[in-house]
Amino acid sequence: MATEQILKNLTVLVVDDNDTTRAMLRGILRQEGADVVGEAKDGLTAIAACHKLKPKLVCLDVLMPNSHGVDVLKEIRNELPEIKVLMVTGSADRETVQAAIQAGASGYVVKPFNASRVVNAVLQACQPTDTARSEPDELPK
């Protein structure tokens, strides 16, 4: 499927407790033709929104009040395994990255990010499952 087609057929839920980060992701994704169907500031709201909106992709922060993104990821993967989850966070330590990948994350974008990095990660996350999982391009040593 062509890159443009993947993004034009993509429904996305953006989950981050930071208003600016959500706005940036929403802008980047909409600019590329994706349909941002909802937003959430915390894990509980995110899980409820996943059940209601059934997005194809969730862009999920790791560190949020009242919930850890890896726990939210596990719950989404458990309850709605067809939804791809792209972790978008400043927490790029190896332990967090490994936990997210092992829990079923389809990819990882490290903050601060730019449009190109987000789009590439989204495209990679939307590939078939066997090729989607990868570590971020920049990990701490």
C-alpha positions in Angstrom: 0.0 0.0 0.0 1.4 3.4 -0.9 2.5 5.8 1.9 -0.3 8.3 1.1 -2.9 5.5 1.2 -1.7 4.2 4.6 -2.0 7.7 6.1 -5.3 8.6 4.4 -6.9 5.4 5.7 -5.5 5.8 9.2 -7.6 6.7 12.3 -5.5 7.8 15.2 -6.0 8.4 19.0 -3.4 10.8 20.5 -2.7 10.2 24.2 -0.5 12.6 26.1 -0.9 14.6 29.3 0.8 17.6 27.6 -1.5 19.8 25.6 1.3 21.1 23.4 2.5 17.6 22.5 -1.0 16.5 21.6 -1.5 19.6 19.4 1.8 18.9 17.6 1.0 15.3 17.0 -2.5 16.2 15.8 -1.1 18.8 13.4 1.6 16.5 12.0 -0.8 13.6 11.5 -3.6 15.7 9.9 -1.1 17.4 7.6 -0.2 14.0 6.3 -3.9 13.0 5.8 -4.5 10.9 8.9 -7.8 11.2 10.7 -7.2 12.1 14.4 -10.5 10.7 15.8 -9.8 11.6 19.4 -7.4 12.7 22.2 -6.9 11.7 25.8 -4.8 13.1 28.7 -4.5 9.9 30.7 -4.6 6.1 30.4 -8.1 5.5 31.7 -9.6 8.0 29.2 -7.4 6.4 26.5 -8.7 2.9 27.1 -12.3 4.1 27.1 -11.7 6.1 23.9 -10.1 3.0 22.2 -13.2 1.0 22.9 -15.5 3.7 21.7 -13.6 5.1 18.7 -11.7 1.9 17.5 -8.7 3.8 16.1 -6.2 1.9 13.9 -3.3 3.5 15.8 -2.8 5.0 19.2 0.1 7.5 19.8 0.7 6.9 23.5 2.9 8.7 26.0 4.7 6.7 28.7 4.7 9.1 31.7 1.3 10.4 32.5 -0.5 11.1 35.8 -2.4 8.2 37.3 -1.2 5.7 34.7 2.0 4.4 33.1 1.9 4.2 29.4 3.3 0.6 29.4 0.5 -0.5 31.6 -2.0 1.2 29.3 -0.3 -0.4 26.3 -0.7 -3.9 27.9 -4.4 -3.2 28.5 -5.0 -2.0 24.9 -3.1 -5.0 23.5 -5.1 -7.4 25.8 -8.5 -5.9 25.1 -8.1 -4.6 21.5 -5.2 -6.5 19.9 -6.0 -5.1 16.4 -5.0 -1.6 17.4 -1.4 -0.6 16.8 0.3 1.4 19.5 3.1 3.8 18.9 4.9 5.0 22.0 5.7 8.8 21.9 7.7 9.9 24.9 10.8 11.5 26.4 11.5 8.2 28.3 14.0 6.6 26.1 15.9 4.6 28.7 16.5 1.0 27.6 14.4 -0.5 30.3 11.3 1.5 29.3 11.9 0.9 25.6 12.3 -2.9 26.2 9.2 -3.0 28.4 7.1 -1.2 25.7 8.4 -3.5 22.9 7.8 -6.6 24.9 4.3 -5.4 25.8 3.5 -5.1 22.1 4.4 -1.6 21.1 4.5 -1.2 17.3 7.2 1.5 17.5 8.7 4.3 19.5 9.2 8.0 18.9 11.5 9.9 21.3 10.7 13.5 22.2 11.6 16.0 21.0 10.4 14.9 17.6 9.9 16.4 14.2 7.3 15.7 11.5 9.6 13.4 9.5 10.4 11.2 12.5 6.7 10.9 13.5 5.5 10.1 10.0 8.3 7.5 9.5 7.4 5.8 12.9 3.7 5.8 12.0 4.4 4.2 8.6 6.6 1.6 10.2 4.1 0.9 13.0 1.4 0.3 10.3 3.4 -2.3 8.5 2.6 -6.0 9.1 3.3 -7.2 12.6 6.4 -9.1 11.9 8.2 -6.0 10.6 6.6 -3.3 12.7 8.5 -3.6 16.0 11.7 -1.8 16.2 13.7 0.1 18.7 14.0 3.9 18.4 16.8 5.2 16.2 18.4 6.9 19.2 18.8 5.0 22.5 20.9 6.0 25.4 24.1 4.1 25.8 
